[in-house]
Amino acid sequence: MSQSASGEIHTVVDVMPEIEGGLSALYKKIKYPQKAISEGISGRVYLQLIVDENGNAQNPEVLRDIGGGCGEAAVEAIKKVKFTPGKQGGKAVKVKYSLPVTFRIEES
């Protein structure tokens, strides 16, 4: 089997990328938009991105948004976290990754 080109983006790999520190590390970076809070918007935003060989999030895009600025907040947060890169055959590769981000207003 021939070696894949370095620019190839995988969707399924031996070891999927993971956020360093887990999902809680991502949630710490999210600034819940004031507009969403005042309008009572909560729910799930779905992101798709590419995790490169160095564990960086590239080209994050919102697949499904709930409004109130939540999609933009999720994109900003995903750019600030680091991933452990996905691996194929023991080698770090680019992986297309989808991630649901939940926005929930905490009752005080």
Biopython code that builds the backbone (N, CA, C, O; Angstrom):
import numpy as np
from Bio.PDB.StructureBuilder import StructureBuilder

atoms = [
    (1, "MET", "N", (0.855, -1.188, 0.000)),
    (1, "MET", "CA", (0.000, 0.000, 0.000)),
    (1, "MET", "C", (0.894, 1.242, 0.000)),
    (1, "MET", "O", (1.877, 1.304, 0.739)),
    (2, "SER", "N", (0.558, 2.205, -0.812)),
    (2, "SER", "CA", (1.396, 3.398, -0.898)),
    (2, "SER", "C", (1.105, 4.370, 0.243)),
    (2, "SER", "O", (0.010, 4.381, 0.807)),
    (3, "GLN", "N", (2.090, 5.171, 0.564)),
    (3, "GLN", "CA", (1.959, 6.163, 1.633)),
    (3, "GLN", "C", (1.051, 7.287, 1.147)),
    (3, "GLN", "O", (1.141, 7.697, -0.010)),
    (4, "SER", "N", (0.174, 7.791, 2.023)),
    (4, "SER", "CA", (-0.736, 8.858, 1.613)),
    (4, "SER", "C", (0.020, 10.178, 1.482)),
    (4, "SER", "O", (1.041, 10.390, 2.137)),
    (5, "ALA", "N", (-0.490, 11.052, 0.635)),
    (5, "ALA", "CA", (0.119, 12.373, 0.475)),
    (5, "ALA", "C", (-0.015, 13.134, 1.789)),
    (5, "ALA", "O", (-0.996, 12.967, 2.514)),
    (6, "SER", "N", (0.963, 13.959, 2.089)),
    (6, "SER", "CA", (0.980, 14.652, 3.380)),
    (6, "SER", "C", (-0.219, 15.591, 3.558)),
    (6, "SER", "O", (-0.601, 15.899, 4.687)),
    (7, "GLY", "N", (-0.809, 16.043, 2.454)),
    (7, "GLY", "CA", (-1.930, 16.964, 2.549)),
    (7, "GLY", "C", (-3.270, 16.276, 2.747)),
    (7, "GLY", "O", (-4.294, 16.942, 2.902)),
    (8, "GLU", "N", (-3.273, 14.955, 2.744)),
    (8, "GLU", "CA", (-4.525, 14.215, 2.853)),
    (8, "GLU", "C", (-5.189, 14.431, 4.210)),
    (8, "GLU", "O", (-4.530, 14.461, 5.250)),
    (9, "ILE", "N", (-6.511, 14.581, 4.169)),
    (9, "ILE", "CA", (-7.274, 14.763, 5.399)),
    (9, "ILE", "C", (-8.087, 13.500, 5.646)),
    (9, "ILE", "O", (-8.877, 13.084, 4.799)),
    (10, "HIS", "N", (-7.890, 12.902, 6.798)),
    (10, "HIS", "CA", (-8.559, 11.656, 7.157)),
    (10, "HIS", "C", (-9.855, 11.948, 7.917)),
    (10, "HIS", "O", (-9.981, 12.985, 8.568)),
    (11, "THR", "N", (-10.809, 11.028, 7.826)),
    (11, "THR", "CA", (-12.026, 11.146, 8.628)),
    (11, "THR", "C", (-12.058, 10.091, 9.723)),
    (11, "THR", "O", (-12.639, 10.310, 10.785)),
    (12, "VAL", "N", (-11.436, 8.953, 9.465)),
    (12, "VAL", "CA", (-11.339, 7.892, 10.470)),
    (12, "VAL", "C", (-9.873, 7.488, 10.555)),
    (12, "VAL", "O", (-9.239, 7.189, 9.543)),
    (13, "VAL", "N", (-9.343, 7.482, 11.778)),
    (13, "VAL", "CA", (-7.940, 7.115, 11.988)),
    (13, "VAL", "C", (-7.838, 6.151, 13.166)),
    (13, "VAL", "O", (-8.795, 5.958, 13.916)),
    (14, "ASP", "N", (-6.651, 5.546, 13.314)),
    (14, "ASP", "CA", (-6.421, 4.607, 14.412)),
    (14, "ASP", "C", (-6.665, 5.272, 15.769)),
    (14, "ASP", "O", (-7.322, 4.706, 16.643)),
    (15, "VAL", "N", (-6.124, 6.482, 15.927)),
    (15, "VAL", "CA", (-6.300, 7.238, 17.169)),
    (15, "VAL", "C", (-6.883, 8.596, 16.807)),
    (15, "VAL", "O", (-6.242, 9.393, 16.122)),
    (16, "MET", "N", (-8.113, 8.857, 17.275)),
    (16, "MET", "CA", (-8.767, 10.134, 16.970)),
    (16, "MET", "C", (-8.149, 11.256, 17.808)),
    (16, "MET", "O", (-7.654, 11.012, 18.909)),
    (17, "PRO", "N", (-8.179, 12.487, 17.283)),
    (17, "PRO", "CA", (-7.663, 13.617, 18.063)),
    (17, "PRO", "C", (-8.516, 13.830, 19.317)),
    (17, "PRO", "O", (-9.705, 13.512, 19.336)),
    (18, "GLU", "N", (-7.893, 14.366, 20.347)),
    (18, "GLU", "CA", (-8.621, 14.689, 21.567)),
    (18, "GLU", "C", (-8.168, 16.047, 22.062)),
    (18, "GLU", "O", (-7.011, 16.432, 21.893)),
    (19, "ILE", "N", (-9.097, 16.771, 22.675)),
    (19, "ILE", "CA", (-8.751, 18.056, 23.257)),
    (19, "ILE", "C", (-7.889, 17.803, 24.490)),
    (19, "ILE", "O", (-8.261, 17.017, 25.361)),
    (20, "GLU", "N", (-6.734, 18.471, 24.562)),
    (20, "GLU", "CA", (-5.882, 18.333, 25.742)),
    (20, "GLU", "C", (-6.624, 18.916, 26.933)),
    (20, "GLU", "O", (-7.049, 20.071, 26.905)),
    (21, "GLY", "N", (-6.778, 18.111, 27.980)),
    (21, "GLY", "CA", (-7.527, 18.565, 29.149)),
    (21, "GLY", "C", (-9.003, 18.222, 29.049)),
    (21, "GLY", "O", (-9.774, 18.537, 29.956)),
    (22, "GLY", "N", (-9.411, 17.575, 27.951)),
    (22, "GLY", "CA", (-10.800, 17.154, 27.780)),
    (22, "GLY", "C", (-11.740, 18.292, 27.428)),
    (22, "GLY", "O", (-11.320, 19.434, 27.244)),
    (23, "LEU", "N", (-13.023, 17.957, 27.339)),
    (23, "LEU", "CA", (-14.031, 18.954, 26.970)),
    (23, "LEU", "C", (-14.085, 20.107, 27.956)),
    (23, "LEU", "O", (-14.400, 21.233, 27.571)),
    (24, "SER", "N", (-13.780, 19.846, 29.230)),
    (24, "SER", "CA", (-13.841, 20.926, 30.214)),
    (24, "SER", "C", (-12.852, 22.038, 29.867)),
    (24, "SER", "O", (-13.106, 23.207, 30.158)),
    (25, "ALA", "N", (-11.720, 21.678, 29.243)),
    (25, "ALA", "CA", (-10.742, 22.689, 28.819)),
    (25, "ALA", "C", (-11.368, 23.607, 27.766)),
    (25, "ALA", "O", (-11.119, 24.813, 27.756)),
    (26, "LEU", "N", (-12.183, 23.024, 26.881)),
    (26, "LEU", "CA", (-12.870, 23.827, 25.867)),
    (26, "LEU", "C", (-13.910, 24.728, 26.516)),
    (26, "LEU", "O", (-13.985, 25.916, 26.205)),
    (27, "TYR", "N", (-14.720, 24.164, 27.425)),
    (27, "TYR", "CA", (-15.785, 24.944, 28.047)),
    (27, "TYR", "C", (-15.247, 26.117, 28.865)),
    (27, "TYR", "O", (-15.926, 27.132, 29.017)),
    (28, "LYS", "N", (-14.024, 25.979, 29.394)),
    (28, "LYS", "CA", (-13.418, 27.091, 30.140)),
    (28, "LYS", "C", (-13.103, 28.268, 29.224)),
    (28, "LYS", "O", (-13.034, 29.410, 29.678)),
    (29, "LYS", "N", (-12.911, 27.994, 27.939)),
    (29, "LYS", "CA", (-12.559, 29.045, 26.972)),
    (29, "LYS", "C", (-13.785, 29.737, 26.368)),
    (29, "LYS", "O", (-13.662, 30.785, 25.735)),
    (30, "ILE", "N", (-14.957, 29.151, 26.565)),
    (30, "ILE", "CA", (-16.166, 29.712, 25.945)),
    (30, "ILE", "C", (-16.700, 30.876, 26.759)),
    (30, "ILE", "O", (-16.899, 30.787, 27.971)),
    (31, "LYS", "N", (-16.923, 31.978, 26.043)),
    (31, "LYS", "CA", (-17.602, 33.110, 26.662)),
    (31, "LYS", "C", (-19.046, 33.053, 26.179)),
    (31, "LYS", "O", (-19.330, 33.294, 25.005)),
    (32, "TYR", "N", (-19.956, 32.730, 27.099)),
    (32, "TYR", "CA", (-21.377, 32.620, 26.723)),
    (32, "TYR", "C", (-21.841, 34.004, 26.277)),
    (32, "TYR", "O", (-21.774, 34.949, 27.063)),
    (33, "PRO", "N", (-22.307, 34.148, 25.044)),
    (33, "PRO", "CA", (-22.679, 35.475, 24.537)),
    (33, "PRO", "C", (-23.807, 36.108, 25.363)),
    (33, "PRO", "O", (-24.798, 35.455, 25.690)),
    (34, "GLN", "N", (-23.634, 37.380, 25.687)),
    (34, "GLN", "CA", (-24.628, 38.109, 26.476)),
    (34, "GLN", "C", (-25.996, 38.091, 25.787)),
    (34, "GLN", "O", (-27.029, 37.956, 26.442)),
    (35, "LYS", "N", (-25.988, 38.227, 24.464)),
    (35, "LYS", "CA", (-27.246, 38.219, 23.702)),
    (35, "LYS", "C", (-27.982, 36.892, 23.906)),
    (35, "LYS", "O", (-29.200, 36.877, 24.089)),
    (36, "ALA", "N", (-27.246, 35.784, 23.874)),
    (36, "ALA", "CA", (-27.853, 34.463, 24.058)),
    (36, "ALA", "C", (-28.405, 34.324, 25.470)),
    (36, "ALA", "O", (-29.472, 33.742, 25.665)),
    (37, "ILE", "N", (-27.684, 34.855, 26.459)),
    (37, "ILE", "CA", (-28.157, 34.796, 27.844)),
    (37, "ILE", "C", (-29.444, 35.597, 27.996)),
    (37, "ILE", "O", (-30.419, 35.116, 28.573)),
    (38, "SER", "N", (-29.440, 36.829, 27.470)),
    (38, "SER", "CA", (-30.626, 37.683, 27.637)),
    (38, "SER", "C", (-31.835, 37.163, 26.862)),
    (38, "SER", "O", (-32.978, 37.433, 27.231)),
    (39, "GLU", "N", (-31.578, 36.413, 25.782)),
    (39, "GLU", "CA", (-32.686, 35.849, 25.003)),
    (39, "GLU", "C", (-33.017, 34.416, 25.427)),
    (39, "GLU", "O", (-33.906, 33.783, 24.858)),
    (40, "GLY", "N", (-32.297, 33.914, 26.429)),
    (40, "GLY", "CA", (-32.568, 32.571, 26.939)),
    (40, "GLY", "C", (-32.229, 31.466, 25.950)),
    (40, "GLY", "O", (-32.868, 30.414, 25.947)),
    (41, "ILE", "N", (-31.225, 31.701, 25.109)),
    (41, "ILE", "CA", (-30.854, 30.711, 24.090)),
    (41, "ILE", "C", (-29.889, 29.685, 24.687)),
    (41, "ILE", "O", (-28.832, 30.036, 25.213)),
    (42, "SER", "N", (-30.273, 28.420, 24.594)),
    (42, "SER", "CA", (-29.371, 27.344, 24.975)),
    (42, "SER", "C", (-29.586, 26.197, 24.003)),
    (42, "SER", "O", (-30.596, 26.150, 23.301)),
    (43, "GLY", "N", (-28.643, 25.282, 23.965)),
    (43, "GLY", "CA", (-28.731, 24.150, 23.049)),
    (43, "GLY", "C", (-27.359, 23.744, 22.570)),
    (43, "GLY", "O", (-26.352, 24.050, 23.209)),
    (44, "ARG", "N", (-27.317, 23.052, 21.440)),
    (44, "ARG", "CA", (-26.046, 22.540, 20.918)),
    (44, "ARG", "C", (-25.667, 23.195, 19.617)),
    (44, "ARG", "O", (-26.486, 23.352, 18.711)),
    (45, "VAL", "N", (-24.400, 23.577, 19.541)),
    (45, "VAL", "CA", (-23.800, 24.079, 18.312)),
    (45, "VAL", "C", (-22.900, 22.950, 17.807)),
    (45, "VAL", "O", (-22.142, 22.364, 18.580)),
    (46, "TYR", "N", (-22.984, 22.649, 16.521)),
    (46, "TYR", "CA", (-22.139, 21.604, 15.944)),
    (46, "TYR", "C", (-21.039, 22.244, 15.113)),
    (46, "TYR", "O", (-21.300, 23.027, 14.200)),
    (47, "LEU", "N", (-19.804, 21.895, 15.449)),
    (47, "LEU", "CA", (-18.642, 22.418, 14.736)),
    (47, "LEU", "C", (-17.988, 21.318, 13.923)),
    (47, "LEU", "O", (-18.048, 20.140, 14.274)),
    (48, "GLN", "N", (-17.360, 21.727, 12.827)),
    (48, "GLN", "CA", (-16.502, 20.814, 12.081)),
    (48, "GLN", "C", (-15.189, 21.542, 11.864)),
    (48, "GLN", "O", (-15.176, 22.729, 11.538)),
    (49, "LEU", "N", (-14.082, 20.829, 12.044)),
    (49, "LEU", "CA", (-12.778, 21.437, 11.905)),
    (49, "LEU", "C", (-11.781, 20.386, 11.471)),
    (49, "LEU", "O", (-12.088, 19.196, 11.402)),
    (50, "ILE", "N", (-10.596, 20.848, 11.184)),
    (50, "ILE", "CA", (-9.511, 19.937, 10.855)),
    (50, "ILE", "C", (-8.472, 20.083, 11.950)),
    (50, "ILE", "O", (-8.017, 21.188, 12.243)),
    (51, "VAL", "N", (-8.097, 18.957, 12.556)),
    (51, "VAL", "CA", (-7.022, 18.962, 13.544)),
    (51, "VAL", "C", (-5.764, 18.559, 12.790)),
    (51, "VAL", "O", (-5.679, 17.451, 12.260)),
    (52, "ASP", "N", (-4.780, 19.468, 12.743)),
    (52, "ASP", "CA", (-3.566, 19.176, 11.970)),
    (52, "ASP", "C", (-2.599, 18.279, 12.745)),
    (52, "ASP", "O", (-2.868, 17.879, 13.878)),
    (53, "GLU", "N", (-1.469, 17.975, 12.107)),
    (53, "GLU", "CA", (-0.485, 17.057, 12.691)),
    (53, "GLU", "C", (0.125, 17.587, 13.987)),
    (53, "GLU", "O", (0.697, 16.823, 14.764)),
    (54, "ASN", "N", (0.004, 18.896, 14.221)),
    (54, "ASN", "CA", (0.559, 19.515, 15.429)),
    (54, "ASN", "C", (-0.487, 19.705, 16.523)),
    (54, "ASN", "O", (-0.179, 20.225, 17.595)),
    (55, "GLY", "N", (-1.728, 19.282, 16.255)),
    (55, "GLY", "CA", (-2.776, 19.404, 17.262)),
    (55, "GLY", "C", (-3.485, 20.746, 17.265)),
    (55, "GLY", "O", (-4.143, 21.101, 18.243)),
    (56, "ASN", "N", (-3.355, 21.500, 16.170)),
    (56, "ASN", "CA", (-4.040, 22.792, 16.069)),
    (56, "ASN", "C", (-5.362, 22.647, 15.326)),
    (56, "ASN", "O", (-5.480, 21.855, 14.391)),
    (57, "ALA", "N", (-6.355, 23.425, 15.757)),
    (57, "ALA", "CA", (-7.650, 23.438, 15.071)),
    (57, "ALA", "C", (-7.548, 24.360, 13.862)),
    (57, "ALA", "O", (-7.154, 25.520, 13.989)),
    (58, "GLN", "N", (-7.902, 23.841, 12.695)),
    (58, "GLN", "CA", (-7.854, 24.643, 11.475)),
    (58, "GLN", "C", (-9.239, 24.699, 10.836)),
    (58, "GLN", "O", (-9.999, 23.733, 10.887)),
    (59, "ASN", "N", (-9.551, 25.838, 10.240)),
    (59, "ASN", "CA", (-10.795, 26.036, 9.488)),
    (59, "ASN", "C", (-12.049, 25.600, 10.241)),
    (59, "ASN", "O", (-12.877, 24.882, 9.680)),
    (60, "PRO", "N", (-12.211, 26.021, 11.513)),
    (60, "PRO", "CA", (-13.444, 25.609, 12.192)),
    (60, "PRO", "C", (-14.650, 26.268, 11.537)),
    (60, "PRO", "O", (-14.631, 27.461, 11.235)),
    (61, "GLU", "N", (-15.697, 25.480, 11.321)),
    (61, "GLU", "CA", (-16.926, 26.047, 10.776)),
    (61, "GLU", "C", (-18.115, 25.500, 11.541)),
    (61, "GLU", "O", (-18.082, 24.394, 12.081)),
    (62, "VAL", "N", (-19.165, 26.306, 11.573)),
    (62, "VAL", "CA", (-20.378, 25.926, 12.292)),
    (62, "VAL", "C", (-21.279, 25.162, 11.336)),
    (62, "VAL", "O", (-21.688, 25.691, 10.303)),
    (63, "LEU", "N", (-21.590, 23.906, 11.686)),
    (63, "LEU", "CA", (-22.510, 23.112, 10.868)),
    (63, "LEU", "C", (-23.951, 23.429, 11.252)),
    (63, "LEU", "O", (-24.831, 23.528, 10.397)),
    (64, "ARG", "N", (-24.175, 23.590, 12.572)),
    (64, "ARG", "CA", (-25.519, 23.934, 13.036)),
    (64, "ARG", "C", (-25.386, 24.906, 14.199)),
    (64, "ARG", "O", (-24.659, 24.653, 15.160)),
    (65, "ASP", "N", (-26.093, 26.013, 14.096)),
    (65, "ASP", "CA", (-26.009, 27.069, 15.099)),
    (65, "ASP", "C", (-27.343, 27.207, 15.818)),
    (65, "ASP", "O", (-28.384, 26.801, 15.300)),
    (66, "ILE", "N", (-27.304, 27.780, 17.007)),
    (66, "ILE", "CA", (-28.548, 28.020, 17.745)),
    (66, "ILE", "C", (-28.832, 29.514, 17.859)),
    (66, "ILE", "O", (-29.846, 29.911, 18.433)),
    (67, "GLY", "N", (-27.938, 30.347, 17.313)),
    (67, "GLY", "CA", (-28.169, 31.792, 17.308)),
    (67, "GLY", "C", (-27.606, 32.484, 18.536)),
    (67, "GLY", "O", (-27.005, 31.852, 19.405)),
    (68, "GLY", "N", (-27.808, 33.775, 18.591)),
    (68, "GLY", "CA", (-27.382, 34.573, 19.727)),
    (68, "GLY", "C", (-25.876, 34.698, 19.868)),
    (68, "GLY", "O", (-25.387, 35.089, 20.928)),
    (69, "GLY", "N", (-25.137, 34.375, 18.823)),
    (69, "GLY", "CA", (-23.686, 34.472, 18.879)),
    (69, "GLY", "C", (-23.003, 33.218, 19.402)),
    (69, "GLY", "O", (-21.784, 33.207, 19.572)),
    (70, "CYS", "N", (-23.768, 32.158, 19.661)),
    (70, "CYS", "CA", (-23.196, 30.928, 20.230)),
    (70, "CYS", "C", (-22.233, 30.248, 19.261)),
    (70, "CYS", "O", (-21.185, 29.752, 19.674)),
    (71, "GLY", "N", (-22.580, 30.222, 17.986)),
    (71, "GLY", "CA", (-21.702, 29.599, 16.992)),
    (71, "GLY", "C", (-20.346, 30.273, 16.955)),
    (71, "GLY", "O", (-19.312, 29.605, 16.931)),
    (72, "GLU", "N", (-20.352, 31.614, 16.951)),
    (72, "GLU", "CA", (-19.102, 32.370, 16.922)),
    (72, "GLU", "C", (-18.298, 32.127, 18.199)),
    (72, "GLU", "O", (-17.074, 32.012, 18.148)),
    (73, "ALA", "N", (-18.982, 32.047, 19.345)),
    (73, "ALA", "CA", (-18.305, 31.807, 20.623)),
    (73, "ALA", "C", (-17.638, 30.434, 20.623)),
    (73, "ALA", "O", (-16.528, 30.282, 21.133)),
    (74, "ALA", "N", (-18.313, 29.434, 20.053)),
    (74, "ALA", "CA", (-17.758, 28.081, 19.989)),
    (74, "ALA", "C", (-16.526, 28.049, 19.086)),
    (74, "ALA", "O", (-15.533, 27.398, 19.412)),
    (75, "VAL", "N", (-16.586, 28.751, 17.950)),
    (75, "VAL", "CA", (-15.453, 28.808, 17.018)),
    (75, "VAL", "C", (-14.256, 29.484, 17.684)),
    (75, "VAL", "O", (-13.129, 29.001, 17.578)),
    (76, "GLU", "N", (-14.499, 30.603, 18.371)),
    (76, "GLU", "CA", (-13.415, 31.305, 19.061)),
    (76, "GLU", "C", (-12.761, 30.410, 20.102)),
    (76, "GLU", "O", (-11.537, 30.397, 20.226)),
    (77, "ALA", "N", (-13.566, 29.661, 20.853)),
    (77, "ALA", "CA", (-13.042, 28.797, 21.909)),
    (77, "ALA", "C", (-12.224, 27.648, 21.330)),
    (77, "ALA", "O", (-11.169, 27.308, 21.866)),
    (78, "ILE", "N", (-12.701, 27.043, 20.234)),
    (78, "ILE", "CA", (-12.001, 25.882, 19.664)),
    (78, "ILE", "C", (-10.629, 26.288, 19.133)),
    (78, "ILE", "O", (-9.708, 25.473, 19.097)),
    (79, "LYS", "N", (-10.493, 27.560, 18.718)),
    (79, "LYS", "CA", (-9.201, 28.048, 18.224)),
    (79, "LYS", "C", (-8.185, 28.186, 19.363)),
    (79, "LYS", "O", (-6.979, 28.217, 19.118)),
    (80, "LYS", "N", (-8.668, 28.267, 20.597)),
    (80, "LYS", "CA", (-7.782, 28.505, 21.747)),
    (80, "LYS", "C", (-7.317, 27.228, 22.433)),
    (80, "LYS", "O", (-6.410, 27.275, 23.264)),
    (81, "VAL", "N", (-7.923, 26.083, 22.101)),
    (81, "VAL", "CA", (-7.502, 24.837, 22.753)),
    (81, "VAL", "C", (-6.526, 24.081, 21.860)),
    (81, "VAL", "O", (-6.474, 24.288, 20.648)),
    (82, "LYS", "N", (-5.772, 23.216, 22.479)),
    (82, "LYS", "CA", (-4.803, 22.385, 21.754)),
    (82, "LYS", "C", (-5.325, 20.952, 21.765)),
    (82, "LYS", "O", (-5.949, 20.518, 22.733)),
    (83, "PHE", "N", (-5.072, 20.238, 20.707)),
    (83, "PHE", "CA", (-5.479, 18.844, 20.593)),
    (83, "PHE", "C", (-4.257, 17.936, 20.622)),
    (83, "PHE", "O", (-3.157, 18.348, 20.254)),
    (84, "THR", "N", (-4.459, 16.694, 21.064)),
    (84, "THR", "CA", (-3.454, 15.679, 20.769)),
    (84, "THR", "C", (-3.824, 15.226, 19.364)),
    (84, "THR", "O", (-4.972, 14.853, 19.122)),
    (85, "PRO", "N", (-2.875, 15.253, 18.435)),
    (85, "PRO", "CA", (-3.218, 14.956, 17.032)),
    (85, "PRO", "C", (-3.701, 13.528, 16.828)),
    (85, "PRO", "O", (-3.361, 12.626, 17.594)),
    (86, "GLY", "N", (-4.500, 13.339, 15.782)),
    (86, "GLY", "CA", (-4.932, 12.004, 15.404)),
    (86, "GLY", "C", (-3.763, 11.255, 14.791)),
    (86, "GLY", "O", (-2.854, 11.862, 14.224)),
    (87, "LYS", "N", (-3.790, 9.927, 14.906)),
    (87, "LYS", "CA", (-2.684, 9.135, 14.366)),
    (87, "LYS", "C", (-3.195, 8.015, 13.483)),
    (87, "LYS", "O", (-4.206, 7.374, 13.767)),
    (88, "GLN", "N", (-2.470, 7.805, 12.414)),
    (88, "GLN", "CA", (-2.743, 6.707, 11.492)),
    (88, "GLN", "C", (-1.419, 5.993, 11.275)),
    (88, "GLN", "O", (-0.441, 6.604, 10.846)),
    (89, "GLY", "N", (-1.387, 4.699, 11.571)),
    (89, "GLY", "CA", (-0.149, 3.945, 11.415)),
    (89, "GLY", "C", (0.983, 4.498, 12.282)),
    (89, "GLY", "O", (2.151, 4.427, 11.899)),
    (90, "GLY", "N", (0.635, 5.053, 13.460)),
    (90, "GLY", "CA", (1.641, 5.575, 14.376)),
    (90, "GLY", "C", (2.164, 6.960, 14.029)),
    (90, "GLY", "O", (3.048, 7.484, 14.707)),
    (91, "LYS", "N", (1.613, 7.558, 12.963)),
    (91, "LYS", "CA", (2.087, 8.862, 12.496)),
    (91, "LYS", "C", (0.972, 9.900, 12.648)),
    (91, "LYS", "O", (-0.186, 9.617, 12.339)),
    (92, "ALA", "N", (1.318, 11.099, 13.123)),
    (92, "ALA", "CA", (0.325, 12.174, 13.261)),
    (92, "ALA", "C", (-0.159, 12.601, 11.874)),
    (92, "ALA", "O", (0.647, 12.828, 10.971)),
    (93, "VAL", "N", (-1.480, 12.706, 11.713)),
    (93, "VAL", "CA", (-2.081, 13.091, 10.427)),
    (93, "VAL", "C", (-3.187, 14.119, 10.650)),
    (93, "VAL", "O", (-3.666, 14.309, 11.767)),
    (94, "LYS", "N", (-3.580, 14.779, 9.558)),
    (94, "LYS", "CA", (-4.708, 15.708, 9.617)),
    (94, "LYS", "C", (-6.007, 14.905, 9.681)),
    (94, "LYS", "O", (-6.181, 13.922, 8.960)),
    (95, "VAL", "N", (-6.922, 15.346, 10.563)),
    (95, "VAL", "CA", (-8.185, 14.636, 10.724)),
    (95, "VAL", "C", (-9.339, 15.630, 10.715)),
    (95, "VAL", "O", (-9.318, 16.641, 11.418)),
    (96, "LYS", "N", (-10.353, 15.317, 9.898)),
    (96, "LYS", "CA", (-11.586, 16.115, 9.920)),
    (96, "LYS", "C", (-12.371, 15.655, 11.134)),
    (96, "LYS", "O", (-12.575, 14.459, 11.339)),
    (97, "TYR", "N", (-12.806, 16.607, 11.931)),
    (97, "TYR", "CA", (-13.352, 16.320, 13.253)),
    (97, "TYR", "C", (-14.640, 17.101, 13.450)),
    (97, "TYR", "O", (-14.700, 18.295, 13.154)),
    (98, "SER", "N", (-15.661, 16.435, 13.946)),
    (98, "SER", "CA", (-16.925, 17.112, 14.258)),
    (98, "SER", "C", (-17.124, 17.085, 15.763)),
    (98, "SER", "O", (-16.778, 16.109, 16.430)),
    (99, "LEU", "N", (-17.685, 18.164, 16.290)),
    (99, "LEU", "CA", (-17.783, 18.300, 17.734)),
    (99, "LEU", "C", (-19.048, 19.065, 18.122)),
    (99, "LEU", "O", (-19.260, 20.184, 17.653)),
    (100, "PRO", "N", (-19.892, 18.475, 18.972)),
    (100, "PRO", "CA", (-21.028, 19.233, 19.488)),
    (100, "PRO", "C", (-20.590, 20.037, 20.712)),
    (100, "PRO", "O", (-19.898, 19.518, 21.588)),
    (101, "VAL", "N", (-20.998, 21.309, 20.767)),
    (101, "VAL", "CA", (-20.691, 22.163, 21.915)),
    (101, "VAL", "C", (-22.012, 22.596, 22.528)),
    (101, "VAL", "O", (-22.838, 23.230, 21.870)),
    (102, "THR", "N", (-22.204, 22.248, 23.792)),
    (102, "THR", "CA", (-23.465, 22.536, 24.456)),
    (102, "THR", "C", (-23.416, 23.877, 25.179)),
    (102, "THR", "O", (-22.483, 24.162, 25.930)),
    (103, "PHE", "N", (-24.433, 24.689, 24.939)),
    (103, "PHE", "CA", (-24.597, 25.960, 25.657)),
    (103, "PHE", "C", (-25.793, 25.808, 26.571)),
    (103, "PHE", "O", (-26.910, 25.547, 26.125)),
    (104, "ARG", "N", (-25.535, 25.978, 27.874)),
    (104, "ARG", "CA", (-26.603, 25.844, 28.844)),
    (104, "ARG", "C", (-26.499, 26.988, 29.836)),
    (104, "ARG", "O", (-25.450, 27.216, 30.438)),
    (105, "ILE", "N", (-27.589, 27.694, 29.995)),
    (105, "ILE", "CA", (-27.597, 28.813, 30.938)),
    (105, "ILE", "C", (-27.738, 28.230, 32.347)),
    (105, "ILE", "O", (-28.687, 27.511, 32.660)),
    (106, "GLU", "N", (-26.753, 28.571, 33.180)),
    (106, "GLU", "CA", (-26.784, 28.087, 34.575)),
    (106, "GLU", "C", (-27.770, 28.933, 35.355)),
    (106, "GLU", "O", (-27.694, 30.161, 35.354)),
    (107, "GLU", "N", (-28.695, 28.259, 36.019)),
    (107, "GLU", "CA", (-29.654, 28.982, 36.854)),
    (107, "GLU", "C", (-28.948, 29.414, 38.130)),
    (107, "GLU", "O", (-28.297, 28.608, 38.795)),
    (108, "SER", "N", (-29.084, 30.705, 38.468)),
    (108, "SER", "CA", (-28.402, 31.170, 39.683)),
    (108, "SER", "C", (-29.372, 31.278, 40.838)),
    (108, "SER", "O", (-28.978, 31.653, 41.942)),
]
sb = StructureBuilder()
sb.init_structure("model")
sb.init_model(0)
sb.init_chain("A")
sb.init_seg("    ")
for serial, (resi, resn, name, xyz) in enumerate(atoms, 1):
    if name == "N":
        sb.init_residue(resn, " ", resi, " ")
    sb.init_atom(name, np.array(xyz, "f"), 0.0, 1.0, " ", f" {name:<3s}", serial, name[0])
structure = sb.get_structure()
